[in-house]
Amino acid sequence: MRFQFVFEAKDYGAALRFYGDVLGLPVEYSWDRGADKGTFFRAADGIVEVVADAMELRGPNKLGICVEVEDVDAVYQRILASGVAVERAPEERPWGTREFFLLDPDGYAVTFFQEPPGA
């Protein structure tokens, strides 16, 4: 079983640059059949699937993804160095994680978090 988050990007090229170049998520699979194109990015144990046309298969909801990392501050520094704006700097949350978030080119929240030591 694998978790996969799928969304239609308003600007497919901008989404590819964001998830690949800015966030540094590795490409697991990609296809281009004209209007039907998409890319699977590996995100921890799951996949972020960016498509150019969702072919009416997705609903209009508020969406966001969360990615667990080993060193949230290192990821934060790398993203800051890329010049992308971060919405909220790393902070300890009431539920015990340390996290920050930014918005992708379509306005979806991308949260990076780290569990506390010994969790």
N, C-alpha and C positions, 0 to 999 in steps of 0.2 A: 504494500500500500504506500502511496506517495501523496503528499499534500501539494496542490497546485493552485496558485492564485492567477486568474486570467483576467485581462482587461484589454479593451480596445483603446489604443492611444490616439489622442487628437492629432499629434504629430509623431508619427512612427519613428522617424530619424532622431528626433530630440529624445524620445524615450529610450532608444537604443544607446545613445551617447550617455544618458543619465545613468541607466542601470549598469552598463558595461564600463564606460570610462570613469565616471564620477564615483559610483559605488564600488566598482571593481568586481562585480559579480561575474563569474565565468560563464561563457556561453556553452550550454550543453547540446543544443540542437537549434537549427535555424532553417527556414525554407522561404522560397520566393517563387510563387506561381502567379505573377502579376498582382492583381488586387488581393489575392490570398497569400499573405506573407506573415511570418511571425518568428519569434525567437524565444527559446527557453533559457532563462538565466538560473543557475544554481544558487539558491539562497539557503544556507544551512542544510537542513534535511529535506527541503522542499524546492519548488520551482516557481519562479515568477514568469508567466507566459505573457508576452507583449504581442498583440496582434494588430494589424492595420485595419481589419474589418472583422468584427465579431459576428457578422452574418445573423444579426437579430437573436443571438443566443444568450445575451447577458442583459440583466436588468439595471435600471438607473438608481443605484444606491450609493450612500456615502461609504467609501472604501478606504482601507489602509492596510499596510503589511507591517509585521514586526519580525525582526531578524535578531536572533541571539548570537552574540559574539563573545570571544574570550576577553578582549580588552576594548571596552567601549570608548575609552579616552583616546586610544591610538586611532580607532576608526574615525572619531570626531576630528582629530587633528588632520588626518589625511583628507577628509571631506572639506574642511576649512581651507586647506592648501589648494584645493581645486577651484576655489572661488565661488562655490555654490553657497547660497544663503541657508543658514540653519535656523529653524523656527524656535527651538528651545535647546539651550546648551545642556550638557550632561548634568544630571542631578539625581540624588537619591530619592526614590519614590516611596510613598507610604507602605507599599506592598513589598518593599525590600530590594527591588532592582535599581540599578543605576542605568539611566537611559537618556537619550536625546532623540529629537526627530526633526525632519526636514520634509519639504514637499517635492514630489516629482513634477515633471513638466505638465501633467494633467491635474495637479492639485491634490493627489492622493498622499496621505501621510505615510512616511517611511520611518519607522521607529527602530533604532538599534538599542539593544539592552544587554545588560550583563547581570547574571545572578550574583548574589553576595557570596563571599567565600564560604565554603562548607554547605551550601544550599543543596 
